[in-house]
Amino acid sequence: MRKTPINPSGTGWAQGCAVDQAERLVFIAGQVPQGKDGVIPSDITEQCRLAWANVVHQLDTAGLKLENLVNVRVYLTDRQYIPEMIAVRNEVLGMRAEPAFTVVLAELYDARWCIEIETVAAA
């Protein structure tokens, strides 16, 4: 598989991602900040970390890595959480993975959730 970030504006976040010669696509449903034990952190930074940990778990289960991500859609309940979300995104992804990235403000299924992360990966 060959992945090429598309970023004509030089924003630092890919505006698109071209994928050539992929054999498999994996669509990961929205991962929320809730652990297997049902615990939901109250802190937004910890919610972001847990949601990303859940994404990583799904990727691992599919035999993939963060580098396989080609699209990420983050749902936030409030725009005030954007700085924390960006900090954790950079902590998790750095610049080694450049998927197309979208942030959407939305009301989520559980009112305690501040973030949900939906992804597409290619291999």
N, C-alpha and C positions, 0 to 999 in steps of 0.2 A: 504494500500500500504506500502511496505517496500522498502526503498532506501538505497543502500550500496555503498559509494564511493570506488573506486578502485584506490589506490595510492601506488603501490609497491616501488616506488622510493623515497617517502617521500618529494616530491617537494613542497607541500602546495596546489597545484592545483590537483584536481582529474584527473587521466589519463583515467578513465572510471567511469561508474555509473551503477550498477546492480539494476534493478527494478523488484520486485516480487509482485504479487497480485495486480497489477494496474487494475483499472476498466476503465480508460480513459486516452488517450494521447491527448495533445493539442500541435499542431505545430504552432508556432508564426513566421510569416514572418518577414523579416528584418525590425527592427524598427530604424528609422533614427532620426537625431537631428533637427527635424523640428516640431514646435508647430502647433496646430490647426489654429492659426492665420497666419501661413506661415513663421513665423520668424525663422531664423537659426542663432544661436549664432556664433560669429566669434572666440571665445575662445575655444580651444580643451577641457578643463575641463568642461565647460558649455555644450558643445556638448555631451560629455560623459554622463553627468547628465541627459540631456534631452532625449537622446536615452534610458537610463535606465528607466526614468519616463514613457516613452512610452511603454516599456516592462511591467512595473508594471500595467499600465492601461489595457493592453491586458489581463494580468493574472487576474486582478480584474474582468474584463468583463466575463471571463471564470469561475469565482468563485474560483480561485486559488491564491496562494501566492508564494513568492520567494522560499520558502522551497520546492515547487513542481518542481522546475527546475531540469532536469536531464541532459540537454545538452545546452551549450551556445557556439555559434560561433560568434566571433567579427571580423568584417572586418575593417581594418584601411588603410588609404591611404598612411601613411608614418610611418616607424618604429620609428621615433623620438617621436611619440605620445604614445608609449608603457608605459612610466612611469606614465603619466596622466591617461591613461586607467586603469592601475593596481590600482592606488590610488582610483579612483572612483569605480572600481569594488569592492575593499575591503570596501569602505565606504558603498556601497549598500548591498553587500552580506555578508561581514564579513566572518566568517567561519561557520556560521549556515547553509548555503546551500552549498553543495559541488557537483555541477554538473560537468560533464566532460566539459573541457574548451579548446577551440581552438582559436588561433588568426591567421588571414589570412591577408596578405598585398594584397590590390586590388585597382583597380580604381572603384569608385562608380558611380552610375547613375547621380547624381547631383554633379558637381565639387566643390560645396561649402560644401558638407558633408565630414567630416573627419572620421566618424565612422558609422557603421551599426551593429545592434545586432540581431541575429537570435537565437531562443530558441525552446526547446522542454520541455514540462512539463508533469508530470504524476500525476494521482490522484487515 
